[in-house]
Amino acid sequence: MFKVLVSDPISDLGISQLVEAPDISVDKRIGLSEDELVAVIGEYDALLVRSQTRVTERIMTAGKKLKVIGRAGVGVDNIDLEAATKRGIIVINAPDGNTITTCEHTFAMMMALARHIPQAYQKTVSGVWDRKSFVGVELRNKVLGVLGMGRIGSEVATRAKAFGMTVLGYDPFLTEDRAQKLGVKLASVDEVIRTADFITVHTPLTPETRHMIGKEQFAVMKPGMRIINCARGGIIDEKALVEAIDAGIVAGAAFDVFEEEPPKPDHPFLSHPKIIVTPHLGASTVEAQENVAIDVSEQLLHILRGEPYKNAVNMPAVPADVLAKLEPYFLLGRKLGSFAAQITEGPVKEIVVGYAGELADVDTQPLTRHIVQGVLSYHLGAEQVNAVNAMHLAKKREVNIVVNQSTASKGFTNLVTVTLRSAKEERMVAGALLNGFGARITQIDKYPVDVEPQGHHVLISHNDKPGIIGRVGTLLGTNDINIATMQVGRKIVGGAAIMVLGVDKAVPKDVLAQLEQLPDLVKAKEVQLI
C-alpha cells in the first residue's frame, strides 16, 4: 500500500482516482507548517501540493520513503528541484491542464474586443442607452494570425475556423505538413503582422519573443486590426501598442497579462477606452483547477506503480558510473543545441546528434536530452523545457531525433555534433571538452573554430577578402560594442568564410542590419549563450 499526502487545497474530484485506487492510501492535511511536515512526511511515498506548500530540502531529507512530489499546476518554484534530484525524488507537474481554459479566455477576449462588450456594459449600467458608439465587427471572413502554435494556439485556431475565420499560423516548429493537419496556413511573423485582422500571441516569453511586436511591427499593420495577449506580458511592447491605438493603426486590444503584475495604478491600459484588461485569468476556471489535479494524480499512480509516466521536471536517476562520464558534457550539449537553434532558419524538422570517440561506448540518452533541451529552450523558453520533458516536447512538435555513434575520435577524445534540419536549411555545430573540462565549439558547418560557448556572440558569414575584419570592427566600435574575442574559419583563401565575434553585450538589430550592408558580408546573426 502506497501512502500519499495532500498538503494543499485540492478538490475531491481532482484526486478521486487516487482515493479510489486499491493500492493507494490518501491523507489530506492542509496548512501544515514546515516543522509539522517534517514530523509526518517520513511515512509517505508521495506528496501532492499546489502553490501554498513550500517543499524544502529539509522536508525531503525527512521523507525517507518519498518517491514523487506532484504539483497540481505548472510552476514548480515552491519545490527545491535540486534537492529532489539529488535524492532521486521525481517531481511532476501538469502543463496541459490549462490549455482549454486559456484558449476559451482568448476567444472571450476576442469576442469582447470585436463587439465592445465591456465598454457597452459599463455605459449601459450607468444609465446611458447608446447603440451608435459601439458598432462592432464580425469574426467571419476575418484573418486571424496566431503567433505560437503549441497546445493553446492550436486550440484557438480550431475554434477560429468554426467561426469562419482564415487562420495564419506561425511557430518556430510548425511545418507545412502539420499546418495542413491543423487546417491553417503556415506564415512568417512578418506575413501575420502585415495581413491579419486579429492577432493573438501564444508564445513563451524568451529573449527572442520579448517585444516581438513593437513599434516597427505596428507601423506595417493593417489599419483597424485588433490584438490579444493571454500568454505572457512583454511579448507585445505595451508603450508601442498604446501609441499605435492612439495613431489609429490598432482599433483595440485585449490583455490578460502585463509586463509587471499587478500593473501600477497609472498604467495606461487601465484607463484607455479601447483596451480591455483582465487580471491574469487565463487558467482560472473550476475545470482547469480540477484538470491539473486529475493529470498529476494520474502520473503519481504511474510512478508509484512503476509504469511509464510523463511531465517530470527534474532529471531521473542515472547510474553513477554513467553520470560521471556524461555530466561534464551536459552544459556543452545544451550550449551546442542552443547555438544550432539560433543560427538555423525555418521550422526544425530533425535533430541529428553525433557522438564520436569514447562516448560511443556509453548510454548517451541523458546527454541527448540535454542537447534537445538546448534546441527547444531557445524557442519555447527555459522555464518550459528541461532534460526530462525535452524528448516529449519534441515528439509533440513532430521533431525527429536521430542519434549516431562512432568510435572514430576525429582528433578529439570525444566529439559531440548537433545538426539541425529545417524546411529551409541544414546547419551543424560541433564541440568538445578541452582537457576534459573546458567546453569549446570546435566547428560551425564546415568551418573549424575554437569558441567558448558563453556570453554574446555575432556569427558573420562573409567572403574572405582583405579589409573586412577591419570594417566589421570599426562599425561595432562606432556603435559602442566591444569585441572580446574573434575566430575566423575558412576552407580556401578568398572563398566563403565565417567570423565568430565574442562581444561584451547584446547587439541591436539595427547594428546587425548595418553589418549586412558592408561589402562582402553575407549574413550577421547574434547568438546569445547566457
Backbone torsions as a table, in degrees:
resi	resn	phi	psi	omega
1	MET	NA	124.8	177.7
2	PHE	-92.7	140.4	-179.8
3	LYS	-108.8	131.0	-179.3
4	VAL	-120.1	130.9	175.9
5	LEU	-105.6	126.7	175.2
6	VAL	-106.0	113.9	-172.2
7	SER	-108.9	1.3	176.9
8	ASP	-127.8	160.3	-179.8
9	PRO	-64.5	115.0	177.7
10	ILE	-137.0	136.1	-174.5
11	SER	-62.4	151.5	177.8
12	ASP	-61.5	-36.1	178.2
13	LEU	-63.3	-39.0	-178.0
14	GLY	-62.3	-31.6	-177.8
15	ILE	-111.6	15.5	-175.3
16	SER	-59.5	-37.4	-178.7
17	GLN	-68.1	-27.1	174.2
18	LEU	-72.9	-44.0	-178.4
19	VAL	-63.1	-37.8	-175.5
20	GLU	-84.5	-11.9	-178.4
21	ALA	-69.5	131.5	-176.4
22	PRO	-68.0	-20.9	-177.4
23	ASP	-104.3	14.2	-177.6
24	ILE	-125.7	135.6	172.6
25	SER	-116.1	125.5	-174.9
26	VAL	-113.2	130.2	172.3
27	ASP	-117.6	131.5	174.3
28	LYS	-105.9	115.3	-180.0
29	ARG	-133.7	93.2	-170.6
30	ILE	-87.6	143.0	172.0
31	GLY	77.8	24.0	178.3
32	LEU	-71.9	141.3	174.1
33	SER	-77.1	171.4	178.6
34	GLU	-60.8	-42.2	179.3
35	ASP	-62.0	-41.4	-179.5
36	GLU	-67.1	-38.9	177.5
37	LEU	-65.7	-41.7	178.6
38	VAL	-59.1	-36.9	-176.7
39	ALA	-70.1	-28.5	-172.9
40	VAL	-112.0	-19.0	-169.4
41	ILE	-65.3	-20.5	-176.8
42	GLY	-61.1	-20.7	-178.1
43	GLU	-94.1	1.2	-173.7
44	TYR	-109.2	146.3	176.8
45	ASP	-91.1	-22.7	-176.5
46	ALA	-147.5	149.5	177.8
47	LEU	-126.7	129.5	-179.7
48	LEU	-117.1	122.9	-176.1
49	VAL	-132.5	167.2	165.9
50	ARG	-109.4	-120.7	-176.8
51	SER	-107.0	-13.7	-174.8
52	GLN	-73.2	-45.5	-176.5
53	THR	-74.8	127.5	174.2
54	ARG	-95.7	114.0	-176.2
55	VAL	-92.3	98.8	-173.0
56	THR	-92.5	169.5	176.9
57	GLU	-61.3	-35.5	179.4
58	ARG	-62.1	-40.9	178.1
59	ILE	-64.9	-43.1	-178.4
60	MET	-69.0	-34.1	177.1
61	THR	-62.0	-38.0	178.5
62	ALA	-74.8	-22.3	-177.9
63	GLY	-83.8	72.8	-174.6
64	LYS	-61.5	-29.5	-178.4
65	LYS	-96.9	-4.2	-171.0
66	LEU	-63.8	122.1	179.7
67	LYS	-106.8	-30.6	-173.5
68	VAL	-151.3	142.7	172.5
69	ILE	-119.1	124.4	180.0
70	GLY	-107.0	133.7	176.7
71	ARG	-109.8	113.2	179.5
72	ALA	-77.6	77.0	-176.8
73	GLY	159.7	-166.4	-176.3
74	VAL	-98.2	-55.7	-174.3
75	GLY	-68.1	140.7	179.7
76	VAL	-124.3	27.5	-178.0
77	ASP	-70.4	-12.0	176.6
78	ASN	-90.2	6.4	-179.7
79	ILE	-121.8	130.9	178.8
80	ASP	-76.7	94.4	-175.0
81	LEU	-66.0	-38.2	-178.4
82	GLU	-63.2	-42.9	178.8
83	ALA	-65.5	-38.6	179.2
84	ALA	-65.1	-45.3	-179.4
85	THR	-63.1	-41.2	-179.3
86	LYS	-60.7	-31.4	-178.3
87	ARG	-97.5	3.5	179.5
88	GLY	73.7	21.2	178.3
89	ILE	-91.2	126.0	-179.7
90	ILE	-81.2	133.1	175.0
91	VAL	-111.7	127.0	-179.6
92	ILE	-124.3	153.6	175.1
93	ASN	-132.2	-170.0	-176.7
94	ALA	-132.4	77.7	-174.0
95	PRO	-73.4	-16.3	-175.3
96	ASP	-95.0	-9.9	-170.5
97	GLY	-66.8	-22.1	-177.5
98	ASN	-102.8	12.4	-175.6
99	THR	-60.6	-55.0	-175.0
100	ILE	-67.9	-42.4	-176.7
101	THR	-65.5	-38.0	177.2
102	THR	-69.2	-39.3	176.0
103	CYS	-59.2	-47.0	-178.2
104	GLU	-66.5	-36.3	177.6
105	HIS	-65.2	-38.0	176.4
106	THR	-58.6	-45.3	-179.3
107	PHE	-69.0	-35.7	176.2
108	ALA	-61.3	-41.5	178.7
109	MET	-67.0	-38.5	179.2
110	MET	-63.8	-44.3	178.8
111	MET	-65.1	-43.6	179.4
112	ALA	-62.5	-35.5	179.5
113	LEU	-70.2	-42.2	-178.2
114	ALA	-66.9	-31.3	-174.5
115	ARG	-114.0	10.4	176.3
116	HIS	55.2	38.4	-171.7
117	ILE	-63.9	-48.3	-179.7
118	PRO	-62.2	-40.7	-178.8
119	GLN	-67.1	-41.0	179.5
120	ALA	-66.9	-39.6	178.1
121	TYR	-61.5	-47.1	-176.8
122	GLN	-59.9	-41.2	-178.0
123	LYS	-72.9	-37.2	-178.3
124	THR	-65.9	-46.1	-178.9
125	VAL	-71.1	-16.2	176.1
126	SER	-81.7	-2.9	176.0
127	GLY	102.2	6.3	-178.9
128	VAL	-107.2	121.4	178.0
129	TRP	-94.6	99.4	-173.0
130	ASP	-129.7	103.7	179.3
131	ARG	-94.3	-27.3	-173.4
132	LYS	-70.7	-29.6	-174.8
133	SER	-79.4	-8.0	-170.9
134	PHE	-126.1	42.9	175.2
135	VAL	-73.9	121.5	-175.8
136	GLY	-101.0	-162.9	177.3
137	VAL	-130.6	154.0	175.6
138	GLU	-83.8	154.5	173.2
139	LEU	-82.2	-29.7	-178.3
140	ARG	-57.6	134.6	179.4
141	ASN	70.0	8.3	175.4
142	LYS	-91.2	157.3	178.2
143	VAL	-96.6	121.2	176.5
144	LEU	-104.3	125.0	174.3
145	GLY	-99.4	123.2	179.4
146	VAL	-110.2	110.9	178.6
147	LEU	-96.0	101.3	-175.2
148	GLY	111.7	99.3	-175.3
149	MET	-108.7	47.3	172.9
150	GLY	-82.1	-148.5	-177.2
151	ARG	-58.6	-52.3	-174.1
152	ILE	-72.0	-45.8	-179.9
153	GLY	-59.4	-38.0	179.5
154	SER	-66.8	-39.0	178.1
155	GLU	-67.1	-38.6	176.7
156	VAL	-61.9	-43.3	179.4
157	ALA	-60.2	-41.8	179.7
158	THR	-60.6	-44.3	-179.5
159	ARG	-71.0	-35.2	179.3
160	ALA	-63.4	-37.7	177.8
161	LYS	-62.9	-36.7	178.2
162	ALA	-65.3	-24.3	177.7
163	PHE	-87.9	3.7	178.9
164	GLY	80.9	22.4	179.3
165	MET	-91.2	151.4	169.8
166	THR	-90.4	127.5	-173.2
167	VAL	-110.1	124.3	170.2
168	LEU	-102.0	127.3	-177.3
169	GLY	-118.1	135.0	173.5
170	TYR	-125.6	137.3	172.2
171	ASP	-162.5	140.4	-178.6
172	PRO	-62.2	-15.2	178.8
173	PHE	-115.3	11.0	-179.1
174	LEU	-85.6	117.0	177.8
175	THR	-95.6	167.8	179.2
176	GLU	-61.1	-40.5	-179.3
177	ASP	-62.9	-46.0	-179.1
178	ARG	-68.3	-36.9	177.3
179	ALA	-59.9	-41.3	178.2
180	GLN	-64.3	-39.3	178.0
181	LYS	-62.5	-36.7	-179.6
182	LEU	-81.7	-10.7	-179.9
183	GLY	75.1	28.5	178.9
184	VAL	-120.5	161.7	176.5
185	LYS	-92.2	123.8	177.1
186	LEU	-66.6	128.0	-175.9
187	ALA	-139.7	158.4	173.1
188	SER	-84.0	165.9	176.5
189	VAL	-58.9	-42.0	-178.5
190	ASP	-62.6	-40.8	179.6
191	GLU	-65.0	-40.9	177.3
192	VAL	-61.9	-47.0	-177.9
193	ILE	-59.0	-41.2	-173.8
194	ARG	-81.3	-25.4	-169.5
195	THR	-116.7	-15.4	-172.9
196	ALA	-77.4	143.7	171.6
197	ASP	-85.0	-33.6	174.5
198	PHE	-128.5	141.6	174.3
199	ILE	-127.8	132.3	173.5
200	THR	-127.2	137.0	-176.1
201	VAL	-107.0	136.8	179.9
202	HIS	-141.7	45.4	177.7
203	THR	-106.9	159.0	169.3
204	PRO	-71.5	165.5	175.8
205	LEU	-91.4	111.3	179.4
206	THR	-130.0	170.3	174.2
207	PRO	-55.9	-31.4	179.9
208	GLU	-72.5	-34.9	-175.3
209	THR	-97.0	-11.3	178.6
210	ARG	-60.8	124.1	-178.2
211	HIS	54.7	36.8	176.9
212	MET	-64.7	-20.4	170.3
213	ILE	-117.5	109.3	-178.2
214	GLY	-137.6	-157.6	-174.7
215	LYS	-56.1	-42.4	-179.0
216	GLU	-63.7	-40.2	-179.1
217	GLN	-73.5	-40.8	179.0
218	PHE	-61.6	-30.9	-176.8
219	ALA	-64.1	-25.0	-176.6
220	VAL	-109.4	7.9	-179.1
221	MET	-74.8	158.7	176.1
222	LYS	-67.7	125.8	179.2
223	PRO	-56.7	133.8	179.3
224	GLY	92.0	4.3	179.3
225	MET	-70.9	164.2	-179.9
226	ARG	-130.1	149.7	-172.0
227	ILE	-134.9	140.7	-176.6
228	ILE	-128.7	137.3	175.2
229	ASN	-133.4	105.0	173.4
230	CYS	-117.4	25.0	-175.7
231	ALA	-105.2	-82.9	-178.8
232	ARG	-143.1	139.0	174.1
233	GLY	-65.1	139.4	179.3
234	GLY	106.3	-17.7	176.6
235	ILE	-66.8	-36.1	177.4
236	ILE	-109.7	132.1	178.6
237	ASP	-68.7	109.5	-173.7
238	GLU	-63.8	-43.2	179.8
239	LYS	-63.2	-44.6	-179.9
240	ALA	-64.7	-33.1	178.6
241	LEU	-65.2	-46.4	179.0
242	VAL	-59.3	-42.1	178.6
243	GLU	-63.6	-38.6	-179.8
244	ALA	-68.8	-35.8	176.4
245	ILE	-67.8	-45.6	-179.5
246	ASP	-65.2	-26.6	179.4
247	ALA	-84.7	-3.2	178.3
248	GLY	84.7	7.5	178.3
249	ILE	-77.2	-48.3	-179.5
250	VAL	-102.0	128.3	-178.1
251	ALA	-77.8	-25.7	-179.9
252	GLY	179.0	164.6	-179.6
253	ALA	-141.6	152.0	176.9
254	ALA	-132.6	121.1	-174.5
255	PHE	-126.2	130.7	172.6
256	ASP	-103.6	-8.2	-174.6
257	VAL	-134.9	154.5	-178.1
258	PHE	-132.9	158.0	176.0
259	GLU	-63.4	-34.7	174.8
260	GLU	-125.9	122.8	-178.0
261	GLU	-121.1	134.1	-7.8
262	PRO	-70.2	155.4	179.5
263	PRO	-70.0	154.2	177.6
264	LYS	-68.2	153.4	-176.4
265	PRO	-56.7	-26.6	-178.6
266	ASP	-94.8	12.4	179.0
267	HIS	-59.9	131.5	-175.1
268	PRO	-62.0	-25.1	178.9
269	PHE	-63.6	-31.1	-172.5
270	LEU	-74.2	-16.2	-178.2
271	SER	-122.6	0.1	-176.5
272	HIS	-81.3	128.2	-175.6
273	PRO	-67.3	-15.4	-177.3
274	LYS	-108.8	12.8	179.2
275	ILE	-122.4	127.6	177.5
276	ILE	-101.4	135.0	179.8
277	VAL	-132.5	149.2	170.9
278	THR	-136.4	156.6	-171.9
279	PRO	-87.8	64.8	176.9
280	HIS	54.3	60.0	-176.8
281	LEU	-99.3	7.7	-172.8
282	GLY	-51.7	-38.6	-177.3
283	ALA	-104.9	11.4	-172.2
284	SER	-94.3	77.3	170.1
285	THR	-135.4	157.3	177.3
286	VAL	-58.4	-43.4	-177.3
287	GLU	-63.9	-41.0	-178.6
288	ALA	-64.3	-42.5	179.2
289	GLN	-62.7	-37.6	177.7
290	GLU	-72.9	-38.8	-177.4
291	ASN	-62.4	-41.1	-179.3
292	VAL	-66.4	-34.9	177.5
293	ALA	-69.0	-40.0	177.9
294	ILE	-62.9	-46.4	-178.8
295	ASP	-60.3	-47.8	-175.7
296	VAL	-72.5	-31.3	176.5
297	SER	-64.1	-41.2	178.9
298	GLU	-61.8	-42.8	-180.0
299	GLN	-69.0	-34.8	175.2
300	LEU	-58.3	-44.8	178.2
301	LEU	-58.3	-46.7	-179.1
302	HIS	-59.6	-45.0	-176.9
303	ILE	-66.2	-46.5	-178.8
304	LEU	-63.2	-31.5	-178.7
305	ARG	-90.2	1.7	179.3
306	GLY	74.0	26.5	-179.0
307	GLU	-100.5	162.5	177.8
308	PRO	-58.5	144.5	-178.1
309	TYR	-142.4	169.6	178.2
310	LYS	-136.6	179.5	174.2
311	ASN	65.9	24.1	170.7
312	ALA	-74.4	146.1	-177.0
313	VAL	-117.3	4.5	173.0
314	ASN	-130.9	166.4	-171.6
315	MET	-73.9	129.4	176.8
316	PRO	-69.2	163.6	-177.8
317	ALA	-62.9	137.1	176.8
318	VAL	-122.7	136.6	178.5
319	PRO	-49.6	140.3	-172.6
320	ALA	-57.8	-39.8	-177.9
321	ASP	-68.8	-36.0	177.3
322	VAL	-70.3	-43.3	-179.7
323	LEU	-60.6	-39.0	-179.3
324	ALA	-61.1	-35.0	-179.8
325	LYS	-80.8	-33.9	-172.6
326	LEU	-92.2	-33.3	-171.8
327	GLU	-54.8	-39.1	178.3
328	PRO	-60.7	-19.0	-177.2
329	TYR	-95.7	-7.1	-175.0
330	PHE	-60.2	-48.7	-179.9
331	LEU	-62.9	-45.2	177.7
332	LEU	-57.0	-44.0	-179.1
333	GLY	-60.6	-45.5	179.6
334	ARG	-63.8	-40.6	-179.8
335	LYS	-66.4	-41.6	177.7
336	LEU	-62.2	-43.4	178.9
337	GLY	-62.0	-43.9	179.7
338	SER	-65.4	-43.7	179.4
339	PHE	-59.4	-47.5	-179.1
340	ALA	-61.6	-40.9	-179.3
341	ALA	-63.8	-37.5	-175.7
342	GLN	-74.7	-22.7	-179.1
343	ILE	-100.4	-4.5	-177.3
344	THR	-95.7	127.4	178.6
345	GLU	-97.6	142.9	178.6
346	GLY	94.3	158.8	179.8
347	PRO	-60.8	127.6	-179.5
348	VAL	-72.7	125.3	179.3
349	LYS	-103.3	-27.9	-175.2
350	GLU	-149.1	138.9	174.0
351	ILE	-115.5	118.0	179.8
352	VAL	-109.7	119.1	-179.4
353	VAL	-108.6	129.9	179.0
354	GLY	-118.7	135.4	176.2
355	TYR	-120.0	124.4	179.7
356	ALA	-124.4	139.9	179.8
357	GLY	101.9	-145.8	-174.9
358	GLU	-67.4	-23.9	178.9
359	LEU	-63.1	-20.2	-180.0
360	ALA	-65.3	-18.2	-178.2
361	ASP	-96.5	6.0	-175.6
362	VAL	-118.0	151.2	172.0
363	ASP	-71.7	100.8	-172.7
364	THR	-89.9	10.2	-178.1
365	GLN	-55.4	-43.5	178.0
366	PRO	-59.0	-38.8	179.0
367	LEU	-69.1	-39.1	177.2
368	THR	-58.6	-39.3	178.7
369	ARG	-60.0	-40.9	179.8
370	HIS	-67.1	-37.3	178.3
371	ILE	-65.2	-46.6	178.5
372	VAL	-63.4	-37.6	175.2
373	GLN	-57.1	-44.2	179.5
374	GLY	-62.4	-39.6	179.3
375	VAL	-65.2	-49.4	-174.0
376	LEU	-73.5	-33.4	-175.6
377	SER	-60.9	-32.7	-178.5
378	TYR	-60.7	-38.1	-177.5
379	HIS	-94.2	-34.3	-172.8
380	LEU	-98.8	-13.3	179.6
381	GLY	99.0	137.9	-176.3
382	ALA	-62.4	-31.6	-178.3
383	GLU	-75.2	-14.9	-178.4
384	GLN	-93.8	-21.0	-171.8
385	VAL	-123.2	135.4	173.3
386	ASN	-139.5	176.8	-174.4
387	ALA	-66.3	-18.3	-179.6
388	VAL	-86.0	-44.7	-174.8
389	ASN	-91.9	-2.2	-174.9
390	ALA	-59.2	-45.6	-178.4
391	MET	-65.4	-39.3	178.1
392	HIS	-63.0	-44.0	179.7
393	LEU	-65.3	-38.5	177.9
394	ALA	-63.1	-42.4	179.7
395	LYS	-63.6	-41.6	-179.9
396	LYS	-63.7	-28.7	179.4
397	ARG	-96.0	11.7	176.2
398	GLU	58.6	36.1	175.1
399	VAL	-93.8	119.9	-177.7
400	ASN	-81.2	136.8	179.2
401	ILE	-112.3	125.3	178.9
402	VAL	-123.6	134.2	179.1
403	VAL	-122.0	126.1	177.1
404	ASN	-117.9	139.3	179.3
405	GLN	-127.8	140.8	179.4
406	SER	-145.6	139.1	178.0
407	THR	-78.7	-12.9	177.1
408	ALA	-63.2	124.7	-171.6
409	SER	-80.5	-21.1	-179.0
410	LYS	55.0	34.3	176.7
411	GLY	88.7	-2.8	-179.7
412	PHE	-125.2	153.0	173.8
413	THR	-59.2	-45.6	174.5
414	ASN	-142.7	137.7	178.5
415	LEU	-129.6	129.6	178.5
416	VAL	-110.5	126.1	-178.2
417	THR	-119.9	133.3	177.9
418	VAL	-122.8	119.9	178.1
419	THR	-118.0	127.4	176.5
420	LEU	-108.9	131.1	175.9
421	ARG	-113.9	120.4	-179.7
422	SER	-115.6	-179.2	177.6
423	ALA	-66.8	-17.4	-175.5
424	LYS	-107.7	-33.2	-170.3
425	GLU	-161.7	176.1	174.2
426	GLU	-126.8	126.9	179.2
427	ARG	-127.0	147.7	-176.7
428	MET	-133.0	138.8	174.6
429	VAL	-134.3	135.2	178.8
430	ALA	-126.2	154.1	-179.5
431	GLY	-154.0	166.9	-179.2
432	ALA	-152.4	172.6	174.6
433	LEU	-105.6	125.5	176.7
434	LEU	-80.3	124.5	-178.3
435	ASN	57.1	25.3	176.8
436	GLY	81.7	0.8	-175.7
437	PHE	-131.2	-56.2	-172.3
438	GLY	-73.3	115.8	-179.7
439	ALA	-72.1	136.6	178.1
440	ARG	-141.6	141.1	167.0
441	ILE	-86.3	121.9	-173.0
442	THR	-105.6	-14.6	-179.3
443	GLN	-156.1	138.9	172.5
444	ILE	-126.2	115.4	-171.4
445	ASP	54.5	-123.4	-177.5
446	LYS	-94.5	5.1	-171.7
447	TYR	-103.7	126.3	175.1
448	PRO	-74.3	136.6	178.9
449	VAL	-144.3	175.6	173.2
450	ASP	-141.5	92.9	-171.9
451	VAL	-124.3	129.7	172.8
452	GLU	-75.9	122.9	-175.0
453	PRO	-80.6	70.4	-177.4
454	GLN	-152.8	137.4	174.2
455	GLY	86.5	-156.9	-176.5
456	HIS	-95.5	135.8	179.0
457	HIS	-134.2	155.6	169.7
458	VAL	-123.3	121.4	176.8
459	LEU	-98.6	120.5	-176.0
460	ILE	-118.1	126.5	171.6
461	SER	-98.5	131.4	-174.7
462	HIS	-154.9	171.6	172.3
463	ASN	-91.2	137.3	-175.1
464	ASP	-75.0	85.0	-178.9
465	LYS	-125.6	148.2	178.6
466	PRO	-58.8	138.9	173.4
467	GLY	96.0	-14.7	-173.7
468	ILE	-69.9	-35.6	178.3
469	ILE	-62.4	-41.6	178.6
470	GLY	-63.6	-41.1	-179.9
471	ARG	-65.8	-40.1	178.5
472	VAL	-63.6	-47.3	-179.7
473	GLY	-60.9	-41.1	179.4
474	THR	-63.8	-44.5	-178.2
475	LEU	-64.0	-44.4	179.6
476	LEU	-65.5	-40.9	178.3
477	GLY	-61.6	-40.2	178.0
478	THR	-60.6	-31.1	-179.8
479	ASN	-96.1	18.8	174.7
480	ASP	61.7	36.7	177.4
481	ILE	-114.6	116.9	-175.3
482	ASN	-89.6	133.4	177.4
483	ILE	-89.5	122.4	179.9
484	ALA	-93.3	-40.3	-179.6
485	THR	-141.5	160.3	177.1
486	MET	-146.3	135.3	173.6
487	GLN	-130.0	136.2	177.3
488	VAL	-121.7	131.5	178.3
489	GLY	-123.4	134.7	177.6
490	ARG	-151.0	158.6	177.2
491	LYS	-102.6	-39.4	179.0
492	ILE	-135.6	150.7	178.8
493	VAL	-65.2	129.9	177.4
494	GLY	82.5	-0.2	-179.1
495	GLY	-96.7	-160.4	177.8
496	ALA	-67.4	145.8	-177.6
497	ALA	-151.4	167.9	173.3
498	ILE	-128.3	158.2	176.9
499	MET	-133.6	127.6	177.4
500	VAL	-115.2	113.6	-178.2
501	LEU	-105.7	128.6	168.4
502	GLY	-89.5	123.5	-176.3
503	VAL	-121.7	162.6	-171.9
504	ASP	-83.1	-12.2	-179.4
505	LYS	-156.5	171.4	-179.9
506	ALA	-61.9	145.5	-179.6
507	VAL	-101.2	120.0	-179.5
508	PRO	-61.4	154.7	-177.8
509	LYS	-61.1	-35.8	-178.4
510	ASP	-68.5	-28.9	177.1
511	VAL	-72.5	-38.7	175.6
512	LEU	-60.9	-40.0	178.1
513	ALA	-63.9	-38.7	177.5
514	GLN	-64.0	-39.6	178.5
515	LEU	-60.0	-41.8	-176.9
516	GLU	-70.0	-10.9	176.4
517	GLN	-87.9	-8.9	-179.5
518	LEU	-69.7	146.2	177.5
519	PRO	-58.4	136.9	176.7
520	ASP	69.9	4.8	175.8
521	LEU	-97.8	125.9	-173.2
522	VAL	-93.3	-48.2	-174.1
523	LYS	-151.8	140.4	174.5
524	ALA	-126.2	125.3	-175.9
525	LYS	-132.9	128.4	176.2
526	GLU	-83.0	139.2	176.1
527	VAL	-128.6	123.6	179.4
528	GLN	-108.8	122.4	177.6
529	LEU	-122.3	68.6	-174.5
530	ILE	-86.6	NA	NA
